[in-house]
Amino acid sequence: MTSATAYIGLGSNLDHPREQIRAAFDELAGLPDTRVVSRSRLYRSAPVGHRPQPDFVNAVARLETELAPPGLLRALQQIERRHGRERPFPGAPRTLDLDLLLYGDAVIDSASLRVPHPRMHERAFVLRPLAEIAPGARVPGRGTAEQLLRGCATQDVEPIT
Protein backbone atom coordinates (compact mmCIF):
# COMPACT_ATOMS: atom_id res chain seq x y z
CA MET A 1 0.00 0.00 0.00
CA THR A 2 1.20 3.51 -0.68
CA SER A 3 1.55 6.11 2.01
CA ALA A 4 -1.11 8.77 2.52
CA THR A 5 -0.99 12.12 4.29
CA ALA A 6 -3.47 12.35 7.13
CA TYR A 7 -4.15 15.21 9.51
CA ILE A 8 -5.28 14.46 13.05
CA GLY A 9 -6.97 17.00 15.31
CA LEU A 10 -6.15 16.61 19.00
CA GLY A 11 -8.17 18.10 21.83
CA SER A 12 -8.39 17.80 25.62
CA ASN A 13 -9.92 19.73 28.49
CA LEU A 14 -9.69 17.26 31.40
CA ASP A 15 -6.93 15.71 33.50
CA HIS A 16 -3.96 17.92 32.55
CA PRO A 17 -4.85 18.69 28.92
CA ARG A 18 -1.36 19.77 27.82
CA GLU A 19 0.12 16.50 29.03
CA GLN A 20 -2.71 14.53 27.38
CA ILE A 21 -1.92 16.16 24.01
CA ARG A 22 1.84 15.72 24.34
CA ALA A 23 1.42 12.04 25.24
CA ALA A 24 -0.96 11.55 22.30
CA PHE A 25 1.64 13.01 19.90
CA ASP A 26 4.05 10.32 21.12
CA GLU A 27 1.42 7.60 20.75
CA LEU A 28 0.63 8.71 17.19
CA ALA A 29 4.34 8.34 16.41
CA GLY A 30 4.12 4.75 17.66
CA LEU A 31 1.33 3.66 15.32
CA PRO A 32 2.32 0.91 12.89
CA ASP A 33 3.33 1.96 9.37
CA THR A 34 2.92 5.60 10.40
CA ARG A 35 5.19 8.50 11.15
CA VAL A 36 4.47 11.98 12.49
CA VAL A 37 5.82 14.44 9.91
CA SER A 38 4.94 17.62 11.80
CA ARG A 39 2.88 18.86 14.67
CA SER A 40 1.50 22.23 15.61
CA ARG A 41 1.99 24.20 18.76
CA LEU A 42 -0.67 23.85 21.42
CA TYR A 43 -3.61 26.26 21.36
CA ARG A 44 -6.26 27.23 23.90
CA SER A 45 -9.89 27.63 22.85
CA ALA A 46 -13.26 28.01 24.51
CA PRO A 47 -15.59 25.02 24.36
CA VAL A 48 -18.15 24.89 21.56
CA GLY A 49 -21.65 23.71 22.42
CA HIS A 50 -22.06 22.31 25.94
CA ARG A 51 -21.05 24.76 28.67
CA PRO A 52 -19.82 25.34 31.31
CA GLN A 53 -16.64 23.32 31.02
CA PRO A 54 -12.91 24.09 31.00
CA ASP A 55 -11.18 25.57 27.97
CA PHE A 56 -9.67 23.12 25.49
CA VAL A 57 -6.10 22.56 24.48
CA ASN A 58 -5.96 21.77 20.75
CA ALA A 59 -3.31 20.81 18.20
CA VAL A 60 -2.94 19.12 14.81
CA ALA A 61 -0.51 16.42 13.67
CA ARG A 62 0.43 15.58 10.09
CA LEU A 63 1.00 11.88 9.55
CA GLU A 64 2.33 9.81 6.70
CA THR A 65 0.60 6.46 7.07
CA GLU A 66 0.00 3.22 5.27
CA LEU A 67 -3.04 2.55 7.44
CA ALA A 68 -6.32 2.76 5.55
CA PRO A 69 -8.84 5.27 6.95
CA PRO A 70 -10.92 2.70 8.93
CA GLY A 71 -7.78 1.20 10.47
CA LEU A 72 -6.41 4.63 11.33
CA LEU A 73 -9.73 5.57 12.95
CA ARG A 74 -9.66 2.39 15.06
CA ALA A 75 -6.10 3.16 16.15
CA LEU A 76 -7.13 6.70 17.15
CA GLN A 77 -10.05 5.38 19.16
CA GLN A 78 -7.76 2.92 20.96
CA ILE A 79 -5.49 5.80 21.99
CA GLU A 80 -8.54 7.74 23.24
CA ARG A 81 -9.68 4.76 25.31
CA ARG A 82 -6.21 4.40 26.88
CA HIS A 83 -6.59 8.03 27.99
CA GLY A 84 -9.94 7.32 29.63
CA ARG A 85 -12.13 8.89 26.94
CA GLU A 86 -15.83 8.66 27.70
CA ARG A 87 -18.70 9.81 25.48
CA PRO A 88 -21.64 10.51 27.82
CA PHE A 89 -23.16 13.08 25.43
CA PRO A 90 -22.12 15.17 22.40
CA GLY A 91 -19.81 18.02 23.34
CA ALA A 92 -18.98 16.56 26.76
CA PRO A 93 -15.66 17.41 28.41
CA ARG A 94 -12.98 14.90 27.46
CA THR A 95 -9.56 13.66 28.44
CA LEU A 96 -8.59 13.19 24.79
CA ASP A 97 -10.29 13.61 21.44
CA LEU A 98 -8.52 12.48 18.26
CA ASP A 99 -10.27 13.36 15.01
CA LEU A 100 -9.27 12.19 11.54
CA LEU A 101 -9.58 15.55 9.81
CA LEU A 102 -8.21 14.80 6.35
CA TYR A 103 -6.89 11.70 4.60
CA GLY A 104 -5.21 12.71 1.36
CA ASP A 105 -7.92 14.11 -0.86
CA ALA A 106 -10.41 11.40 0.17
CA VAL A 107 -14.06 12.16 0.78
CA ILE A 108 -15.60 9.46 2.97
CA ASP A 109 -19.18 9.42 4.22
CA SER A 110 -19.98 6.18 6.02
CA ALA A 111 -21.84 5.32 9.21
CA SER A 112 -18.57 5.21 11.17
CA LEU A 113 -16.36 7.78 9.45
CA ARG A 114 -16.71 11.14 7.72
CA VAL A 115 -13.72 12.74 6.02
CA PRO A 116 -13.15 15.62 5.82
CA HIS A 117 -14.25 15.93 9.41
CA PRO A 118 -17.67 17.65 9.59
CA ARG A 119 -17.58 21.33 10.47
CA MET A 120 -13.77 21.49 10.54
CA HIS A 121 -14.01 24.17 7.85
CA GLU A 122 -15.78 26.51 10.28
CA ARG A 123 -13.78 25.90 13.46
CA ALA A 124 -10.73 28.02 14.22
CA PHE A 125 -9.56 25.58 16.91
CA VAL A 126 -8.94 23.09 14.07
CA LEU A 127 -7.95 25.47 11.29
CA ARG A 128 -5.42 27.57 13.19
CA PRO A 129 -3.12 24.66 14.14
CA LEU A 130 -3.71 23.06 10.72
CA ALA A 131 -2.79 26.29 8.92
CA GLU A 132 0.34 26.57 11.10
CA ILE A 133 1.77 23.29 9.78
CA ALA A 134 0.06 23.08 6.38
CA PRO A 135 -1.50 26.36 5.20
CA GLY A 136 -2.14 24.88 1.77
CA ALA A 137 -3.85 21.71 3.05
CA ARG A 138 -7.03 21.37 1.02
CA VAL A 139 -10.37 20.60 2.60
CA PRO A 140 -12.17 18.97 -0.36
CA GLY A 141 -14.93 21.17 -1.69
CA ARG A 142 -14.10 24.02 0.73
CA GLY A 143 -10.63 25.49 0.12
CA THR A 144 -7.29 25.60 1.89
CA ALA A 145 -6.77 25.73 5.64
CA GLU A 146 -5.39 29.26 5.32
CA GLN A 147 -8.38 30.47 3.28
CA LEU A 148 -10.90 28.86 5.61
CA LEU A 149 -9.21 30.26 8.71
CA ARG A 150 -9.88 33.80 7.46
CA GLY A 151 -13.60 32.99 7.68
CA CYS A 152 -13.20 32.19 11.39
CA ALA A 153 -11.46 35.43 12.37
CA THR A 154 -13.93 36.16 15.19
CA GLN A 155 -13.19 32.87 17.02
CA ASP A 156 -10.60 33.22 19.78
CA VAL A 157 -7.83 30.64 19.59
CA GLU A 158 -4.52 31.51 21.23
CA PRO A 159 -1.17 29.68 21.16
CA ILE A 160 0.04 28.46 24.54
CA THR A 161 3.36 26.84 23.56
C-alpha positions as CSV (number, residue, x, y, z in Angstrom):
1,M,0.0,0.0,0.0
2,T,1.2,3.5,-0.7
3,S,1.6,6.1,2.0
4,A,-1.1,8.8,2.5
5,T,-1.0,12.1,4.3
6,A,-3.5,12.3,7.1
7,Y,-4.2,15.2,9.5
8,I,-5.3,14.5,13.1
9,G,-7.0,17.0,15.3
10,L,-6.2,16.6,19.0
11,G,-8.2,18.1,21.8
12,S,-8.4,17.8,25.6
13,N,-9.9,19.7,28.5
14,L,-9.7,17.3,31.4
15,D,-6.9,15.7,33.5
16,H,-4.0,17.9,32.6
17,P,-4.8,18.7,28.9
18,R,-1.4,19.8,27.8
19,E,0.1,16.5,29.0
20,Q,-2.7,14.5,27.4
21,I,-1.9,16.2,24.0
22,R,1.8,15.7,24.3
23,A,1.4,12.0,25.2
24,A,-1.0,11.6,22.3
25,F,1.6,13.0,19.9
26,D,4.1,10.3,21.1
27,E,1.4,7.6,20.7
28,L,0.6,8.7,17.2
29,A,4.3,8.3,16.4
30,G,4.1,4.7,17.7
31,L,1.3,3.7,15.3
32,P,2.3,0.9,12.9
33,D,3.3,2.0,9.4
34,T,2.9,5.6,10.4
35,R,5.2,8.5,11.2
36,V,4.5,12.0,12.5
37,V,5.8,14.4,9.9
38,S,4.9,17.6,11.8
39,R,2.9,18.9,14.7
40,S,1.5,22.2,15.6
41,R,2.0,24.2,18.8
42,L,-0.7,23.8,21.4
43,Y,-3.6,26.3,21.4
44,R,-6.3,27.2,23.9
45,S,-9.9,27.6,22.8
46,A,-13.3,28.0,24.5
47,P,-15.6,25.0,24.4
48,V,-18.2,24.9,21.6
49,G,-21.6,23.7,22.4
50,H,-22.1,22.3,25.9
51,R,-21.0,24.8,28.7
52,P,-19.8,25.3,31.3
53,Q,-16.6,23.3,31.0
54,P,-12.9,24.1,31.0
55,D,-11.2,25.6,28.0
56,F,-9.7,23.1,25.5
57,V,-6.1,22.6,24.5
58,N,-6.0,21.8,20.8
59,A,-3.3,20.8,18.2
60,V,-2.9,19.1,14.8
61,A,-0.5,16.4,13.7
62,R,0.4,15.6,10.1
63,L,1.0,11.9,9.5
64,E,2.3,9.8,6.7
65,T,0.6,6.5,7.1
66,E,0.0,3.2,5.3
67,L,-3.0,2.5,7.4
68,A,-6.3,2.8,5.6
69,P,-8.8,5.3,7.0
70,P,-10.9,2.7,8.9
71,G,-7.8,1.2,10.5
72,L,-6.4,4.6,11.3
73,L,-9.7,5.6,12.9
74,R,-9.7,2.4,15.1
75,A,-6.1,3.2,16.2
76,L,-7.1,6.7,17.1
77,Q,-10.1,5.4,19.2
78,Q,-7.8,2.9,21.0
79,I,-5.5,5.8,22.0
80,E,-8.5,7.7,23.2
81,R,-9.7,4.8,25.3
82,R,-6.2,4.4,26.9
83,H,-6.6,8.0,28.0
84,G,-9.9,7.3,29.6
85,R,-12.1,8.9,26.9
86,E,-15.8,8.7,27.7
87,R,-18.7,9.8,25.5
88,P,-21.6,10.5,27.8
89,F,-23.2,13.1,25.4
90,P,-22.1,15.2,22.4
91,G,-19.8,18.0,23.3
92,A,-19.0,16.6,26.8
93,P,-15.7,17.4,28.4
94,R,-13.0,14.9,27.5
95,T,-9.6,13.7,28.4
96,L,-8.6,13.2,24.8
97,D,-10.3,13.6,21.4
98,L,-8.5,12.5,18.3
99,D,-10.3,13.4,15.0
100,L,-9.3,12.2,11.5
101,L,-9.6,15.6,9.8
102,L,-8.2,14.8,6.3
103,Y,-6.9,11.7,4.6
104,G,-5.2,12.7,1.4
105,D,-7.9,14.1,-0.9
106,A,-10.4,11.4,0.2
107,V,-14.1,12.2,0.8
108,I,-15.6,9.5,3.0
109,D,-19.2,9.4,4.2
110,S,-20.0,6.2,6.0
111,A,-21.8,5.3,9.2
112,S,-18.6,5.2,11.2
113,L,-16.4,7.8,9.5
114,R,-16.7,11.1,7.7
115,V,-13.7,12.7,6.0
116,P,-13.2,15.6,5.8
117,H,-14.3,15.9,9.4
118,P,-17.7,17.6,9.6
119,R,-17.6,21.3,10.5
120,M,-13.8,21.5,10.5
121,H,-14.0,24.2,7.9
122,E,-15.8,26.5,10.3
123,R,-13.8,25.9,13.5
124,A,-10.7,28.0,14.2
125,F,-9.6,25.6,16.9
126,V,-8.9,23.1,14.1
127,L,-8.0,25.5,11.3
128,R,-5.4,27.6,13.2
129,P,-3.1,24.7,14.1
130,L,-3.7,23.1,10.7
131,A,-2.8,26.3,8.9
132,E,0.3,26.6,11.1
133,I,1.8,23.3,9.8
134,A,0.1,23.1,6.4
135,P,-1.5,26.4,5.2
136,G,-2.1,24.9,1.8
137,A,-3.9,21.7,3.1
138,R,-7.0,21.4,1.0
139,V,-10.4,20.6,2.6
140,P,-12.2,19.0,-0.4
141,G,-14.9,21.2,-1.7
142,R,-14.1,24.0,0.7
143,G,-10.6,25.5,0.1
144,T,-7.3,25.6,1.9
145,A,-6.8,25.7,5.6
146,E,-5.4,29.3,5.3
147,Q,-8.4,30.5,3.3
148,L,-10.9,28.9,5.6
149,L,-9.2,30.3,8.7
150,R,-9.9,33.8,7.5
151,G,-13.6,33.0,7.7
152,C,-13.2,32.2,11.4
153,A,-11.5,35.4,12.4
154,T,-13.9,36.2,15.2
155,Q,-13.2,32.9,17.0
156,D,-10.6,33.2,19.8
157,V,-7.8,30.6,19.6
158,E,-4.5,31.5,21.2
159,P,-1.2,29.7,21.2
160,I,0.0,28.5,24.5
161,T,3.4,26.8,23.6
